[in-house]
Amino acid sequence: MHLLQAGVDLTVIALWLGHENPATTHMYIEADLAMKESALSTLQLPHSRQRRYRPTDRVLQFLEGL
């Protein structure tokens, strides 16, 4: 965990541990609260408002014809 928190890539850690596949190393890694908080702080809210999809009359006619 200390290597991961220091920014060392997971594949490098896997090589140091002698794991053939980084997926093996990933099984042993659990993010602590500080890492989770750091990841969440990098997220940004979308600038656009999500709008509900409104199908056109043509699409509705097509669906009704199925």
Buried (B, 14 or more C-beta within 10 A) or exposed (E): EEBBEEEEEBEEBBEEEEBEEBEEBEEEBEEEEEBEEEEEEEEEEEEEEEEEEEEEEEEEEEEEEE
